[in-house]
Amino acid sequence: MNEPTPYNGPQPGEEAYDAAAERTGILQAICDVDELAFDHRMPGPLVAFLRRQRGGQEWMTDSRNLQFPEAARPHPNPGDT
């Protein structure tokens, strides 16, 4: 049996970019799907819970969708002026 890849992304309390939802929020928690008491419908073994920095509706995503925000921002092309 293959071991799951360890999670190495943003940590709870840090800003995280959710590539699936194309938005940024504050990561609240990373949970194993077996810990959840509801139908999570996530394909991966870990679920991430996020909220907007200034409040608003929280959301969840597969932890594999998370990136550090600076890695998700487009990088300027050195040839562009």
C-alpha positions in Angstrom: 0.0 0.0 0.0 1.3 3.5 -0.9 1.9 6.0 1.9 0.1 9.3 1.4 2.2 12.2 0.5 2.8 14.4 3.6 1.2 17.8 3.5 3.8 20.5 3.1 1.6 23.6 2.3 0.5 26.6 4.3 -0.2 25.9 8.0 -3.2 26.9 10.1 -3.3 30.6 10.7 -1.4 31.3 7.4 -2.8 32.7 4.2 -3.4 30.0 1.6 -4.5 30.1 -2.1 -7.1 27.6 -3.0 -6.5 26.8 -6.7 -9.8 25.0 -7.1 -11.9 28.0 -5.9 -9.4 30.5 -7.2 -9.4 32.5 -4.0 -7.3 33.2 -1.0 -8.2 32.8 2.7 -6.8 32.0 6.1 -6.3 28.3 6.7 -8.2 27.2 9.8 -7.4 23.5 9.9 -6.3 20.4 7.9 -8.3 17.3 8.9 -8.1 13.7 7.9 -11.4 12.8 6.2 -11.9 10.0 8.7 -12.2 12.7 11.4 -15.2 14.3 9.7 -18.8 13.7 10.9 -20.4 14.7 7.5 -20.2 13.7 3.9 -17.1 15.5 2.8 -17.0 14.4 -0.9 -13.3 15.1 -1.2 -11.1 12.9 -3.3 -8.0 13.2 -1.2 -7.2 12.0 2.3 -7.0 15.5 3.8 -9.6 18.3 3.9 -8.6 22.0 4.4 -10.9 24.5 6.0 -10.5 28.2 5.1 -12.1 31.6 5.8 -11.8 35.0 4.2 -9.3 37.2 6.0 -11.9 39.8 6.9 -14.7 37.3 7.6 -17.4 35.9 5.3 -18.4 32.4 4.4 -16.0 29.7 5.2 -15.2 26.9 2.7 -13.4 23.6 2.4 -11.2 22.1 -0.2 -9.0 19.1 -0.8 -5.6 20.0 0.8 -3.9 19.3 -2.5 -5.5 22.4 -3.9 -3.6 24.7 -1.5 -0.6 26.8 -2.4 1.3 29.5 -0.8 -0.2 32.7 -2.2 3.2 34.0 -3.5 3.6 30.8 -5.5 0.1 31.3 -7.1 0.6 34.9 -8.1 1.7 35.4 -11.7 5.3 36.3 -12.1 6.2 39.2 -14.4 7.9 38.2 -17.6 11.4 39.8 -17.6 11.0 40.6 -21.3 7.9 42.7 -20.6 8.4 46.4 -20.0 
